[in-house]
Amino acid sequence: MSDRSDEIRPDSDLAPLAMDDDHWEALARYVAGESPALEATAMRAWLEAHPEDAALAAVVKARSERVVQQADISVNTEAALARVRARIDAEAQNDAPPMLRVERGGAAASSGARPAAAVAAPRRSWRVVGFAMAAGLAAIAAVGQWRAGSVSGAGVAQEYRTQVGQRDSVRLPDGSTVVLAPGSVLTLAADYGTRTREVTLEGAAYFDVQHDEGHPFTVHTASADIRDIGTAFSVKTAADGEVAVDVTHGIVALSARANAAAPVELRAGDRGVLAQQAVTVRRGTVTADDVAWTRGVLSYRDASLAEVRADLQRWYGLELRIADSVLARRTLTASFRGDSATQVVRVIALALGADVVQQGDTVLLQPQGLSPTPIP
C-alpha cells in the first residue's frame, strides 16, 4: 500500500521518537514485525540515529523470531517488553547514585535531584539488560499460546483475545497488522490466507491491510460486513449491534448482514455507523483522535452512548446503564488518557448533565436532582 501525506494514520505523531509509554509500545510492535508502515519508518529512523539501541533491537528481534520458528507459537511481545521495562526501571534505580533513587513518577529523595526520567541511567540500563530482554522474550513466548487459540495450523481457526484494559497487536499471515482493543476477540477463518481472508470481530480493532485483489479482506461482526479495498481502518462494535467504522487510509465497503442493501463505500477520512440496519456516513470527519485508542487514548467527538458504553466495558470492566431515554440520546465529547474509572465516570456524568449511581461494576446515569434509583 502507498502512504500519502494527506491520509490520516494513527501513528502520525511518532516523530521524533522518545522512550515514553507510546514509543515503548511502538518498539514492541516493531520487534514483533507488527508495525504499521509509517510507524515502522519512524522507528527505523530513530534506530538509525541510535546505533547501539539498533544493534540491541536487532538481537531481540532475531531471538524472538527464532522462538516463533522453533515453537510455532505467537510471542506476546508487548507483554514481554512490559516486563523488561519494569526490569530496566529497577536497574536504573539500583545503578543511580543514592540521591537519584526515586520511585517512578515520584519525588526525588534529595532536594535538587532531577526526576528519574531525566537522568542518563535508564538509557545505560536499557543496553545493560538488552540480552536479558532477548532471553525474556524467549522465556515468555509461551504466553503467546493463548493468543492463537488452542492449536495453530491449516484447517483450524485461530483466535486472538484481549482481557479488560489490555491492548495487543497481531501480525497476520499475509502481512496485515491488527491492533486489538481491550476486551475483544478476533477469529481468523480456518482457511485464512489460502482460499479466503475473512475474520470475525467481537469488540474493536484497527486493521492495516495488505491489499490482494484475488483475496479480499473481510471483517464480519454480529451485524455488519466490512470489506477492504486496500486500506487501514478502525472497527468498533457495541452490544446493541451498532458498528462504527473509521477509515484512515484507502477504501472499505460497509454493509448490514441482515438485509440486501448495497454496501456503502467509505474513503479515507469517512466514518460510517451502522445502527438498526441502516448506515449513516460522515464524510471527511475522521482525524487521528478517532483512532487514538490504539495508543491508549479514548477520544470522543459527538459519540453515541452505545459506543461509550462498549468502551467502558472493554477498558474498565464497567457496565453503563442509562435510566432516562432523553439521556440515552445524548452524545459525548471528551478525551481520556490514563484516567481512573472513577474519573472517567465523573467526567461523563458532568458532560451529559447526569447524576451517577454506582454499585460495584455497574454504573447508572440518571437525570440530575432525582432520588437515586436502585440498581437491580
C-alpha positions in Angstrom: 0.0 0.0 0.0 1.1 3.5 -0.7 1.5 6.1 2.1 0.1 9.5 1.2 0.8 12.6 3.3 -2.9 13.6 3.2 -4.1 10.3 4.6 -4.8 10.0 8.3 -2.8 7.4 10.3 -3.0 6.7 14.0 0.8 6.8 14.2 1.3 10.2 12.6 2.7 11.7 15.9 5.6 9.3 16.3 8.4 11.6 15.1 10.6 12.3 16.9 10.6 9.1 18.9 11.4 9.0 22.6 11.1 6.2 25.0 7.9 7.2 26.6 4.9 4.8 27.1 3.7 5.1 23.5 7.1 4.5 22.0 7.8 1.5 24.1 4.7 0.0 22.6 5.9 1.1 19.2 9.2 -0.6 19.8 7.3 -3.8 20.8 5.3 -3.8 17.6 8.5 -3.1 15.6 10.4 -6.0 17.2 7.3 -8.2 16.6 7.1 -7.1 13.0 3.6 -5.7 13.6 4.2 -2.0 13.0 2.0 -0.1 10.5 4.0 1.3 7.6 4.6 4.9 8.9 5.3 3.7 12.4 7.9 1.3 11.1 9.5 4.1 9.1 9.7 6.4 12.1 11.2 3.6 14.3 13.8 2.8 11.7 14.8 6.5 11.5 15.1 6.6 15.3 17.2 3.4 15.4 19.5 4.8 12.7 20.2 7.8 15.0 20.8 5.5 17.9 23.1 2.7 16.6 23.7 1.0 20.0 20.0 0.6 20.5 19.6 -0.5 16.9 22.1 -3.3 17.5 20.2 -4.4 20.6 16.8 -4.3 18.8 18.3 -6.5 16.1 19.4 -9.1 18.7 16.0 -9.1 20.3 14.2 -9.3 17.0 16.4 -12.2 15.9 15.9 -14.1 19.2 12.1 -13.7 19.2 11.9 -14.8 15.6 13.9 -18.0 16.5 11.5 -18.6 19.3 8.5 -18.4 17.0 10.1 -20.6 14.4 11.0 -23.3 16.9 7.9 -23.3 18.9 5.3 -22.4 16.2 3.5 -20.0 18.5 2.8 -16.3 18.7 5.0 -14.3 21.0 3.2 -11.7 23.1 6.0 -9.1 22.6 4.1 -6.3 24.3 3.8 -8.4 27.5 7.5 -9.4 27.3 8.6 -5.8 26.7 6.5 -4.6 29.6 8.3 -7.0 31.9 11.6 -5.9 30.5 10.7 -2.3 31.0 10.0 -3.0 34.7 13.4 -4.6 35.0 15.0 -1.6 33.3 13.4 0.8 35.7 14.6 -1.4 38.6 18.1 -1.4 37.2 18.0 2.3 36.8 17.2 2.7 40.4 19.9 0.3 41.5 22.6 1.9 39.3 21.8 5.5 40.2 23.6 7.4 43.0 21.6 7.4 46.2 20.4 11.0 45.6 18.8 9.9 42.4 17.0 6.8 43.5 13.3 7.7 43.2 10.1 5.9 42.6 8.9 6.1 39.0 6.8 9.3 38.8 7.6 10.2 42.4 9.6 12.9 44.2 13.4 12.9 44.3 14.9 11.6 47.6 17.1 14.6 47.8 16.3 18.2 47.0 17.6 19.4 43.7 17.6 15.9 42.2 16.0 15.6 38.8 13.2 13.1 38.2 14.4 9.6 37.3 13.3 10.1 33.7 15.7 13.0 33.3 18.9 11.2 34.3 21.1 9.1 32.0 21.0 5.9 34.0 17.8 4.4 32.3 19.4 4.6 28.8 22.5 2.8 30.1 20.4 0.2 31.8 18.3 -0.3 28.6 21.5 -1.6 27.0 22.7 -3.5 30.0 19.6 -5.6 30.2 19.4 -6.0 26.5 20.4 -9.6 26.3 18.2 -10.3 29.3 15.4 -8.7 27.3 16.1 -11.2 24.4 16.1 -14.0 26.9 12.9 -12.6 28.4 11.2 -12.7 25.0 12.1 -16.4 24.7 11.0 -17.2 28.3 7.7 -15.5 27.9 6.9 -17.0 24.5 4.5 -19.5 26.0 2.3 -16.6 27.0 1.6 -16.2 23.3 -0.1 -19.6 23.1 -3.4 -18.3 24.5 -3.5 -15.6 21.8 -3.7 -18.1 19.0 -6.4 -20.3 20.4 -5.8 -23.9 21.3 -3.9 -25.1 18.1 -2.5 -23.3 15.1 -2.2 -24.8 11.7 -4.1 -25.4 8.5 -7.8 -26.1 8.8 -8.0 -24.7 12.3 -9.5 -21.3 13.1 -7.1 -19.0 15.1 -8.4 -16.8 17.9 -6.7 -13.7 19.4 -8.3 -12.5 22.6 -7.5 -9.5 24.9 -8.6 -9.0 28.5 -10.3 -5.9 30.0 -7.9 -3.0 29.8 -5.3 -4.8 27.7 -4.5 -4.0 24.1 -2.5 -6.3 21.8 -1.0 -6.1 18.3 -1.1 -9.0 15.9 0.7 -9.7 12.5 -1.5 -11.9 10.3 0.0 -14.5 7.9 -0.5 -12.2 4.9 1.5 -9.3 6.5 -1.6 -7.3 7.5 -1.5 -5.9 11.1 -4.2 -5.6 13.7 -4.3 -3.6 16.9 -6.8 -5.3 19.1 -8.7 -3.2 21.7 -9.2 -4.4 25.2 -12.0 -6.9 25.8 -12.0 -8.0 22.2 -11.8 -11.2 20.2 -10.5 -11.7 16.7 -11.0 -15.0 14.9 -9.3 -16.0 11.7 -11.2 -18.3 9.3 -9.7 -21.8 9.2 -8.7 -21.2 5.5 -7.3 -17.7 6.1 -4.6 -16.9 3.7 -5.3 -19.8 1.3 -8.8 -19.5 -0.1 -10.1 -16.5 1.9 -9.1 -13.7 4.1 -12.0 -13.5 6.5 -12.0 -12.6 10.1 -14.7 -12.2 12.8 -14.5 -9.4 15.3 -16.2 -9.0 18.7 -15.1 -5.7 20.3 -12.9 -3.2 18.5 -9.8 -3.4 16.3 -7.6 -1.3 13.9 -6.7 -3.0 10.7 -3.8 -2.2 8.4 -4.4 -4.5 5.5 -2.1 -5.8 2.7 -4.2 -5.5 -0.4 -4.8 -8.6 -2.5 -7.4 -8.3 -5.3 -7.7 -12.1 -5.6 -8.4 -12.5 -1.9 -10.5 -9.6 -0.5 -10.1 -8.9 3.3 -13.5 -9.0 5.1 -14.3 -8.3 8.7 -17.5 -9.9 10.0 -19.3 -8.6 13.1 -22.6 -9.7 14.5 -24.5 -7.1 12.4 -22.1 -5.9 9.7 -19.6 -6.9 7.0 -16.7 -4.6 6.3 -14.8 -5.4 3.1 -11.4 -3.9 2.5 -10.4 -2.4 -0.8 -6.7 -1.9 0.2 -6.9 0.2 3.3 -6.4 0.9 7.1 -9.5 1.3 9.2 -10.9 1.0 12.7 -14.0 -1.0 13.6 -15.9 -0.7 16.9 -18.9 -2.8 17.8 -21.5 -2.3 20.5 -23.8 -4.7 22.3 -26.9 -3.3 20.6 -25.4 -4.1 17.2 -24.1 -0.7 16.4 -20.9 -0.8 14.3 -18.7 2.3 13.8 -16.0 2.2 11.0 -13.4 5.0 10.8 -11.3 4.9 7.6 -7.8 6.4 7.8 -6.4 5.1 4.5 -7.9 3.7 1.3 -11.5 2.4 0.8 -13.8 0.0 2.6 -17.4 -1.2 1.9 -19.7 -1.3 4.8 -23.0 -3.3 4.7 -25.6 -4.7 7.0 -25.7 -8.5 7.3 -29.5 -8.7 7.8 -30.6 -7.1 4.6 -29.7 -7.0 0.9 -29.0 -3.2 0.7 -26.0 -2.3 -1.4 -22.7 -1.7 0.5 -21.8 1.9 1.4 -18.4 2.9 0.2 -16.2 4.7 2.8 -13.0 6.5 1.8 -10.1 7.9 3.8 -11.5 10.4 6.4 -15.0 8.9 6.4 -16.9 7.5 9.3 -19.7 5.0 8.7 -22.1 4.0 11.5 -24.4 1.0 11.1 -27.4 1.2 13.6 -30.7 -0.5 13.3 -29.7 -2.0 9.9 -29.1 1.5 8.4 -25.8 3.1 7.5 -25.1 6.8 8.1 -21.9 8.4 6.8 -19.9 11.4 7.9 -17.6 12.4 5.0 -14.1 13.7 5.7 -14.5 14.0 9.5 -12.1 11.3 10.8 -9.0 12.6 12.5 -6.1 10.9 14.3 -8.2 11.3 17.5 -10.8 8.8 16.3 -8.2 6.0 16.3 -6.2 7.4 19.3 -7.4 4.3 21.3 -4.7 2.4 19.5 -2.3 4.5 21.7 -4.3 4.1 24.9 -6.3 7.4 24.5 -10.2 7.3 24.5 -11.2 10.4 22.4 -14.9 11.1 21.6 -16.5 13.7 19.4 -20.3 13.5 19.5 -20.0 9.8 20.2 -23.2 7.8 20.8 -23.6 6.4 24.3 -23.7 2.9 22.8 -20.1 3.4 21.7 -19.1 4.9 25.1 -20.9 2.0 26.9 -19.0 -0.6 24.9 -15.6 1.2 25.6 -16.3 1.4 29.3 -16.9 -2.4 29.4 -13.7 -3.2 27.4 -11.3 -0.7 29.0 -12.6 -0.7 32.6 -14.9 -3.6 33.1 -17.8 -1.3 33.9 -21.4 -1.8 32.8 -23.0 1.5 31.9 -26.8 1.8 32.2 -28.9 4.8 31.2 -32.1 5.4 33.3 -33.7 8.0 31.0 -34.5 8.0 27.3 -33.5 11.6 26.9 -30.1 11.0 28.4 -29.7 7.9 26.2 -30.0 10.0 23.1 -27.2 12.5 24.1 -23.7 12.3 22.7 -20.3 12.7 24.4 -17.4 14.9 23.5 -14.4 14.1 25.8 -10.9 12.6 25.9 -9.3 10.3 28.5 -5.8 9.1 28.8 -4.7 7.1 31.8 -7.7 8.3 33.9 -9.1 6.1 36.6 -12.6 4.5 36.2 -13.9 6.9 38.8 -12.6 10.0 37.0 -13.9 8.8 33.6 -17.4 8.2 35.0 -17.4 11.6 36.8 -16.5 13.4 33.6 -19.1 11.5 31.5 -21.8 12.4 34.1 -20.8 16.1 34.1 -20.7 16.2 30.3 -24.1 14.7 30.0 -25.7 16.6 32.9 -26.4 13.5 34.8 -26.1 12.0 38.3 -24.2 8.8 39.0 -25.4 5.8 41.0 -22.8 3.1 41.2 -22.9 -0.3 42.7 -19.8 -2.5 42.2 -19.0 -2.6 38.4 -22.5 -1.2 37.4 -22.8 2.5 36.8 -26.3 4.1 36.3 -26.7 7.6 34.8 -29.9 9.3 35.7 -31.3 12.9 35.3 -29.9 15.4 37.9 -31.8 16.0 41.0 -33.7 12.8 41.2 -33.6 10.4 44.2 -31.0 7.7 43.5 -32.5 4.8 41.5 -31.8 1.4 43.0 -29.7 -0.8 40.7 -31.2 -4.3 40.5 
